[in-house]
Amino acid sequence: MNIYPAHDRGRRRRAILALVDEGGVRSQEDLQRRLKRRGIEVAQPTLSRDLKALGLAKTPSGYVSATAGTFVPAEAREGALARAVGEFVLSVRAAASLVVVRTPPAGAQPLARTLDEADLPDVVGTIAGDDTVLVIGRDPAGGDALARRFLALANDDPTATDSTDKDSAP
């Protein structure tokens, strides 16, 4: 039974991310001490679950974000992106810097996570529902280029230029 309210979990996890971003967190014990200095007491099993849920990984230099592109090699991220787009994308539509990607039911979350983990330089972030992902591009007029890229991956066709519904399933 979890005795900590959900808002405490959010506060604790934000503090964990901030401490990891500051660098030098070499162990769970070190992280526990740093959290305690911030007024957050946490048991080791809870901390371990938090680290996993946040996608943090331990390296020789300390904990890092496994989703920020610093831990997972670029080739692995690109392969995961190609597989996820090929598996989940049903249609792609662009409008200015936004791209709306339709997926089968329950396909939006895994696709959005893979897009976020891919750490694409022209993507600011994603918002996912059940069957739709909103991809926010960095360039105010770059939605068409992003849509073409996603369609090319989905169709396994690097020459795809249509930014509307896919012609066939991936």
Secondary structure, DSSP 8 states (H G I E B T S, - for coil): ---S-HHHHHHHHHHHHHHHHH----SHHHHHHHHHHTT----HHHHHHHHHHTTEEEETTEEEETTTTSSS-HHHHHHHHHHHHHHH-SEEEEETTEEEEE-STT-HHHHHHHHHHHT-TTEEEEEE-SSEEEEEESSTT-HHHHHHHHHHHHHT-TT----SB-SS--
